Amino acid sequence: MSIDTIIFDLDGVILDTEQLWNTVRLDFALAHGGHWSERDQPAVMGANSMQWAASMRENNGVDLSDQEIYEGIVGALRERYARDLPLIPGARETITGLAAVYRLGVASSSPRELIEYALDLAGVRACFGAVVSSDEVWRGKPEPDVYMEAVERMGTSPERAAAVEDSSSGIQAAASAGLAVIAVPNPAYPPSDEALALASVVLESIAGLDSAVIASL
C-alpha cells in the first residue's frame, strides 16, 4: 500500500526550537522563584500544554497556576518567533516540494496557536490539510493519540501515512499509531537507540526528505 499522506512534527523538524523552549522555560522559572535544568527539557518533550505547565508548577517550584505558566511561556515564544523564526534550513523547500505530490499534515505537542502562528510566519500554512495539537487529544506523545487524530482528519489510514519526527516520544507516538516513521534526529536532544530502531528511515536533515524517500517506505 503506497503512502499518500505525510504528517510532520513541528518542533525539531520544521523549527529548531527545542533549545529555545528550554531557554524560555529556564528564564520563566527563574523569574518566578523556580528552577530549571538541562534534564528537565527532555522530561517534558511530547507533553501537552497542561502537562508541562503542571510539571513546572509541581517539579520546578514555579508558584503560579497552570494557565499562568502556559500563557507566560507561550507569550514569550510568540515574541521570539516574531523577531526571528527559527526555521530549519531546507524545511520550507521540502514542505512545498512534497505538497505538490502528497497530502500533508502536522501533529505537534506545541499549542495550536503556536503551530498556526509559526506556519503562517514560515509561509507554509496552506501546504497542510490538517493541523493537530496534543492539546486537542486525550494524551500527548509518546502515546499515539495525536497521530491517530491527524490521520482521521486527513481522511486516510495509518498504513497510507508517514510521520516525520525527531524525538524519542514523537517516534514512539507515530510508530504506536501504525505510521511509517522517518526520523530526523535532533542533535541537541537525540532520540534513544530503542526509539530510533522503530524508524523506517533515518535522515541527517529535513533537506534530504523527498519523493524517493517516501517511495522507499
C-alpha positions as CSV (number, residue, x, y, z in Angstrom):
1,M,0.0,0.0,0.0
2,S,1.6,3.3,-1.1
3,I,2.0,6.4,1.1
4,D,-0.3,9.3,0.2
5,T,0.0,11.4,3.4
6,I,2.9,12.8,5.3
7,I,2.5,14.1,8.8
8,F,5.1,16.4,10.2
9,D,6.1,17.1,13.8
10,L,6.8,20.9,14.3
11,D,9.5,21.4,16.9
12,G,12.8,19.9,15.9
13,V,11.5,19.0,12.4
14,I,10.3,22.3,10.9
15,L,11.5,24.7,13.6
16,D,14.8,24.5,15.5
17,T,13.0,25.2,18.8
18,E,13.8,22.5,21.3
19,Q,16.7,24.6,22.8
20,L,14.6,27.7,22.5
21,W,11.8,26.1,24.6
22,N,14.4,25.1,27.1
23,T,15.8,28.7,27.3
24,V,12.3,30.2,27.7
25,R,11.3,27.8,30.4
26,L,14.6,28.4,32.2
27,D,14.1,32.2,32.1
28,F,10.5,31.9,33.2
29,A,11.2,29.5,36.0
30,L,14.0,31.7,37.4
31,A,11.8,34.9,37.1
32,H,9.1,33.3,39.2
33,G,11.2,31.8,42.0
34,G,11.6,28.3,40.4
35,H,14.4,26.3,38.9
36,W,15.1,24.5,35.6
37,S,18.0,22.4,34.4
38,E,19.0,20.7,31.2
39,R,17.5,17.4,32.3
40,D,14.0,19.0,32.7
41,Q,13.5,19.7,29.0
42,P,13.7,16.1,27.8
43,A,11.4,15.1,30.6
44,V,8.5,17.2,29.2
45,M,9.2,16.7,25.4
46,G,6.0,15.4,23.9
47,A,3.8,16.5,26.8
48,N,0.7,18.6,26.0
49,S,0.5,22.2,27.4
50,M,-1.3,21.5,30.6
51,Q,1.0,18.5,31.3
52,W,4.2,20.6,31.0
53,A,2.7,23.6,32.8
54,A,1.7,21.3,35.7
55,S,5.2,19.8,35.7
56,M,6.8,23.2,36.1
57,R,4.4,24.0,38.9
58,E,4.9,20.7,40.7
59,N,8.5,19.9,40.0
60,N,10.3,23.2,39.3
61,G,8.9,25.4,42.0
62,V,7.0,27.8,39.8
63,D,4.3,29.1,42.1
64,L,1.7,30.1,39.5
65,S,-1.4,28.4,38.1
66,D,-1.0,26.1,35.2
67,Q,-2.8,28.6,33.0
68,E,-0.5,31.4,34.1
69,I,2.5,29.3,33.3
70,Y,1.1,28.4,29.9
71,E,0.4,32.0,29.0
72,G,3.8,33.2,30.1
73,I,5.8,30.5,28.2
74,V,3.7,30.7,25.0
75,G,3.7,34.5,25.1
76,A,7.5,34.6,25.3
77,L,7.8,32.1,22.4
78,R,5.5,34.1,20.2
79,E,7.7,37.1,20.8
80,R,10.8,35.1,19.8
81,Y,9.1,33.7,16.7
82,A,8.1,37.2,15.6
83,R,11.6,38.5,16.0
84,D,13.4,35.6,14.3
85,L,11.5,32.5,13.3
86,P,14.0,29.6,13.8
87,L,13.1,27.7,10.6
88,I,15.3,24.7,10.0
89,P,17.3,25.1,6.8
90,G,15.6,23.2,3.9
91,A,12.3,22.8,5.8
92,R,10.3,25.3,3.7
93,E,11.6,23.8,0.4
94,T,10.9,20.3,1.5
95,I,7.4,21.1,2.5
96,T,6.5,22.9,-0.6
97,G,8.0,20.2,-2.8
98,L,6.2,17.4,-1.1
99,A,2.9,19.3,-1.0
100,A,2.8,19.1,-4.8
101,V,2.7,15.3,-4.6
102,Y,1.3,14.3,-1.2
103,R,-1.3,15.4,1.4
104,L,0.5,17.0,4.3
105,G,-0.5,17.4,8.0
106,V,1.0,18.4,11.3
107,A,0.9,16.5,14.6
108,S,2.7,18.5,17.3
109,S,2.9,18.9,21.0
110,S,3.0,22.6,20.7
111,P,-0.2,24.6,21.4
112,R,-2.3,25.1,18.3
113,E,-1.9,28.9,18.5
114,L,1.9,28.5,18.2
115,I,1.7,25.9,15.4
116,E,-0.6,28.1,13.3
117,Y,1.5,31.2,14.1
118,A,4.7,29.6,13.1
119,L,3.4,28.0,9.9
120,D,1.9,31.4,8.9
121,L,5.2,33.1,9.5
122,A,7.0,30.5,7.5
123,G,4.6,30.9,4.6
124,V,3.7,27.2,4.5
125,R,0.3,27.0,6.3
126,A,-1.6,26.5,3.0
127,C,0.5,23.3,2.4
128,F,-1.1,21.5,5.3
129,G,-4.6,20.0,5.1
130,A,-4.8,19.3,8.9
131,V,-3.1,20.6,12.0
132,V,-3.4,18.8,15.3
133,S,-2.0,19.8,18.7
134,S,-1.6,17.3,21.5
135,D,-3.8,19.8,23.5
136,E,-6.7,18.6,21.3
137,V,-6.4,14.9,22.3
138,W,-6.6,12.9,25.5
139,R,-2.9,12.0,25.8
140,G,0.3,13.6,24.5
141,K,3.3,11.9,22.9
142,P,4.6,9.2,23.3
143,E,1.0,8.0,23.2
144,P,-0.4,7.6,19.7
145,D,-3.4,9.9,20.1
146,V,-2.2,13.0,18.2
147,Y,-1.2,10.9,15.2
148,M,-4.4,8.9,15.2
149,E,-6.4,12.2,15.2
150,A,-4.3,13.6,12.4
151,V,-4.8,10.5,10.2
152,E,-8.5,10.7,10.8
153,R,-8.7,14.4,9.9
154,M,-6.7,13.7,6.8
155,G,-9.2,11.1,5.7
156,T,-6.6,8.3,5.3
157,S,-5.4,5.3,7.2
158,P,-2.1,4.7,9.2
159,E,-0.9,2.3,6.6
160,R,-1.0,5.1,4.0
161,A,0.7,7.7,6.1
162,A,4.3,8.5,7.1
163,A,5.4,10.6,10.1
164,V,8.5,12.9,10.2
165,E,9.9,13.0,13.8
166,D,13.0,14.0,15.7
167,S,12.5,12.8,19.3
168,S,12.0,9.6,21.2
169,S,8.5,10.5,22.3
170,G,7.5,11.5,18.8
171,I,8.9,8.5,17.1
172,Q,7.2,6.2,19.6
173,A,3.9,8.0,19.2
174,A,3.9,7.7,15.4
175,A,5.0,4.1,15.4
176,S,2.3,3.2,18.0
177,A,-0.3,4.7,15.7
178,G,0.9,2.5,12.9
179,L,2.6,5.1,10.7
180,A,5.8,4.6,8.9
181,V,8.4,6.8,10.6
182,I,11.0,9.0,9.0
183,A,13.4,10.0,11.8
184,V,15.5,13.2,11.6
185,P,17.3,13.0,15.0
186,N,17.5,16.2,17.0
187,P,21.2,16.9,17.7
188,A,20.5,18.7,21.0
189,Y,18.1,16.0,22.3
190,P,18.8,12.9,20.2
191,P,16.3,10.0,20.4
192,S,17.2,6.8,22.2
193,D,18.6,3.9,20.2
194,E,15.4,2.0,21.1
195,A,13.2,4.7,19.6
196,L,15.4,5.1,16.6
197,A,15.0,1.4,15.9
198,L,11.3,2.0,15.3
199,A,12.0,4.3,12.3
200,S,11.9,3.0,8.7
201,V,14.3,5.7,7.5
202,V,16.8,7.9,9.4
203,L,17.9,11.1,7.7
204,E,20.6,13.6,8.7
205,S,18.5,16.6,7.8
206,I,15.0,17.5,6.6
207,A,16.5,18.7,3.3
208,G,17.1,15.0,2.5
209,L,13.4,14.2,2.6
210,D,12.0,13.8,-1.0
211,S,9.6,11.6,-3.0
212,A,12.3,8.9,-3.4
213,V,12.5,8.5,0.4
214,I,8.7,8.3,0.6
215,A,8.6,5.7,-2.2
216,S,11.1,3.6,-0.3
217,L,8.8,3.1,2.6
